Amino acid sequence: MVSTAYSYYPGCSLTSSATEYDISFRKVVEALGIQLDELEDWNCCGASPAPHHKAETLGVLLPGRNLHIAGASHDAIVAPCAGCYNRLKYAQYKLAGDQDIREQTSEVFQAEVRYQTEVLNIVQMLNREITPEALRERSQGRLANIRIGAYYGCLLTRPADILGFDSPRDPRKMRPLMEATGAEVPHFPFKTECCGSYMGLARKDILLKASHRIIEVAVSTGLDALVTACPLCHQNLDLRQEQINKAMGTSLRMPVLYFSQLIGLAMGISPEELELDALVVQPDMDRWLKGVA
Amino acid sequence: MIPLSETLSQGRELVAEIEHRSGQKVADCYQCGTCSSTCAAADAFDYPPHMFMRLLQLGAVDRAMASTTGQLCYDCMTCSSRCPIRIDVADVIETTKNIADEQGIRESERGLRLFRNLFLKNVRRHGRLHEASLLAWFNLKSGKLTNDLSLVPLILRRKNVRIVQPRIKDRAQVRRIFQRAKERPRW
């Protein structure tokens, strides 16, 4: 029996350093009247440390197990974490394209592998469930006081031939819903730059430089906030913003929101319910929502 | 500068292996430099991506393998997405690094290797990554005890943060997955 609800794959980050992403996503989905079924007994997708280039096994088997579980009950699985989304799509691509990989995977899983469940990221899913017109109707220009930048980073769009989501050089799929909040969404030139990825523990020096460039350009673009769909980008840009400033001798300040938090605000969900107070760099909510009843 | 005297035939075999595994032709690169100008980590590399490609074209594989480029590339794939002739530069770099690692030519940088190993060990044992445990183990093993400790209270003020290590039920299957990957790391 296939459910019309979405299978929901939160992934590891959304249970620890990014719980506000999980909470705000669930709130938005609930407000839209959509059912989410958390994937049963899900495992880590392997993220960046699991080798996955072209031929490697671990990068298919780990996310493949999640696909296999979802395939038993759901037509579509949504993974708000850009990294989890990326790895699920990669496993699906490898499984769909190679019978030998399917057979070997089935052998490890001790069952014929199910891999055809549709894999969606948060932007795709929300674009499907609410039109910009409908969101505009709900938001009534609620966020008209602010300028925000769509920050895509790497894993949401690259490699484009596997993900098939948006342009890897000039992605635009976040923008229509972001504009429907009432906010101004100017071109953000660093929208596809890398934040420094997983280098935080071992090579902070490299990471902080990469993240600094993004924050610096966001500030000089005159933005009030960046919006992301990736917990690792968020960790590097928000959680580490003080480290960035210290390392680079700057005093930049740039709030970074999750896509679900922004959409939730536009829908009239309160900042408290969307866990905005979890952010290290706090947006000035009084100014953001000035004039909103 | 790379002396042309390094264009040794002995590097050819390894270049062929890199090309085979990555599915890319290094000779196609015409050195426009777009990859390097767009690389967020190029400052940290001894050879930025286009020079790395040039080393392989010249057969100077030893230099490419010994370089920091493969070690420090974090695989953001920006270079690959911007290459005007669609060479998957990131894959060439990663493949070269993997072969260097396999052949004992150059091990990954210690801290990064430690991070990857501890990450995967945590997932292998429990099925899910626990970020706090990873941080604790990394700091213990690397000797950098205070590394990122200032971030901990910032994380803990969130709701629903998992304080204890999460574990999945079917850990046997996760063990099978890792066992298989150990026996056959490549398909």
HADDOCK unambig.tbl for C-alpha pairs under 7 A between the chains (distance, minus, plus):
assign (segid A and resid 12 and name CA) (segid B and resid 128 and name CA) 6.38 0.50 0.50
assign (segid A and resid 12 and name CA) (segid B and resid 129 and name CA) 5.86 0.50 0.50
assign (segid A and resid 15 and name CA) (segid B and resid 161 and name CA) 5.87 0.50 0.50
assign (segid A and resid 15 and name CA) (segid B and resid 162 and name CA) 6.11 0.50 0.50
assign (segid A and resid 16 and name CA) (segid B and resid 161 and name CA) 4.58 0.50 0.50
assign (segid A and resid 16 and name CA) (segid B and resid 162 and name CA) 5.57 0.50 0.50
assign (segid A and resid 17 and name CA) (segid B and resid 155 and name CA) 5.58 0.50 0.50
assign (segid A and resid 19 and name CA) (segid B and resid 158 and name CA) 6.72 0.50 0.50
assign (segid A and resid 19 and name CA) (segid B and resid 159 and name CA) 6.69 0.50 0.50
assign (segid A and resid 19 and name CA) (segid B and resid 160 and name CA) 6.45 0.50 0.50
assign (segid A and resid 19 and name CA) (segid B and resid 161 and name CA) 6.46 0.50 0.50
assign (segid A and resid 41 and name CA) (segid B and resid 168 and name CA) 5.64 0.50 0.50
assign (segid A and resid 41 and name CA) (segid B and resid 169 and name CA) 6.37 0.50 0.50
assign (segid A and resid 43 and name CA) (segid B and resid 127 and name CA) 5.09 0.50 0.50
assign (segid A and resid 43 and name CA) (segid B and resid 128 and name CA) 5.33 0.50 0.50
assign (segid A and resid 43 and name CA) (segid B and resid 168 and name CA) 6.87 0.50 0.50
assign (segid A and resid 44 and name CA) (segid B and resid 123 and name CA) 6.61 0.50 0.50
assign (segid A and resid 44 and name CA) (segid B and resid 127 and name CA) 6.08 0.50 0.50
assign (segid A and resid 44 and name CA) (segid B and resid 128 and name CA) 4.70 0.50 0.50
assign (segid A and resid 44 and name CA) (segid B and resid 129 and name CA) 6.27 0.50 0.50
assign (segid A and resid 49 and name CA) (segid B and resid 116 and name CA) 4.99 0.50 0.50
assign (segid A and resid 49 and name CA) (segid B and resid 119 and name CA) 6.98 0.50 0.50
assign (segid A and resid 49 and name CA) (segid B and resid 120 and name CA) 6.89 0.50 0.50
assign (segid A and resid 50 and name CA) (segid B and resid 120 and name CA) 7.00 0.50 0.50
assign (segid A and resid 53 and name CA) (segid B and resid 91 and name CA) 6.85 0.50 0.50
assign (segid A and resid 54 and name CA) (segid B and resid 22 and name CA) 6.85 0.50 0.50
assign (segid A and resid 55 and name CA) (segid B and resid 186 and name CA) 5.27 0.50 0.50
assign (segid A and resid 55 and name CA) (segid B and resid 187 and name CA) 5.64 0.50 0.50
assign (segid A and resid 56 and name CA) (segid B and resid 185 and name CA) 5.69 0.50 0.50
assign (segid A and resid 56 and name CA) (segid B and resid 186 and name CA) 4.25 0.50 0.50
assign (segid A and resid 56 and name CA) (segid B and resid 187 and name CA) 6.13 0.50 0.50
assign (segid A and resid 57 and name CA) (segid B and resid 181 and name CA) 5.64 0.50 0.50
assign (segid A and resid 57 and name CA) (segid B and resid 185 and name CA) 5.48 0.50 0.50
assign (segid A and resid 57 and name CA) (segid B and resid 186 and name CA) 5.24 0.50 0.50
assign (segid A and resid 57 and name CA) (segid B and resid 187 and name CA) 5.86 0.50 0.50
assign (segid A and resid 58 and name CA) (segid B and resid 181 and name CA) 5.45 0.50 0.50
assign (segid A and resid 61 and name CA) (segid B and resid 177 and name CA) 6.28 0.50 0.50
assign (segid A and resid 101 and name CA) (segid B and resid 187 and name CA) 6.79 0.50 0.50
assign (segid A and resid 108 and name CA) (segid B and resid 176 and name CA) 6.62 0.50 0.50
assign (segid A and resid 108 and name CA) (segid B and resid 177 and name CA) 6.59 0.50 0.50
assign (segid A and resid 154 and name CA) (segid B and resid 76 and name CA) 5.58 0.50 0.50
assign (segid A and resid 158 and name CA) (segid B and resid 77 and name CA) 6.60 0.50 0.50
assign (segid A and resid 168 and name CA) (segid B and resid 81 and name CA) 6.20 0.50 0.50
assign (segid A and resid 169 and name CA) (segid B and resid 81 and name CA) 6.80 0.50 0.50
assign (segid A and resid 194 and name CA) (segid B and resid 40 and name CA) 6.45 0.50 0.50
assign (segid A and resid 194 and name CA) (segid B and resid 76 and name CA) 6.02 0.50 0.50
assign (segid A and resid 197 and name CA) (segid B and resid 74 and name CA) 6.48 0.50 0.50
assign (segid A and resid 202 and name CA) (segid B and resid 111 and name CA) 4.94 0.50 0.50
assign (segid A and resid 202 and name CA) (segid B and resid 112 and name CA) 5.54 0.50 0.50
assign (segid A and resid 202 and name CA) (segid B and resid 115 and name CA) 6.86 0.50 0.50
assign (segid A and resid 206 and name CA) (segid B and resid 41 and name CA) 6.78 0.50 0.50
assign (segid A and resid 206 and name CA) (segid B and resid 44 and name CA) 6.92 0.50 0.50
assign (segid A and resid 210 and name CA) (segid B and resid 40 and name CA) 5.89 0.50 0.50
assign (segid A and resid 239 and name CA) (segid B and resid 151 and name CA) 6.97 0.50 0.50
assign (segid A and resid 278 and name CA) (segid B and resid 157 and name CA) 6.70 0.50 0.50
assign (segid A and resid 278 and name CA) (segid B and resid 158 and name CA) 5.50 0.50 0.50
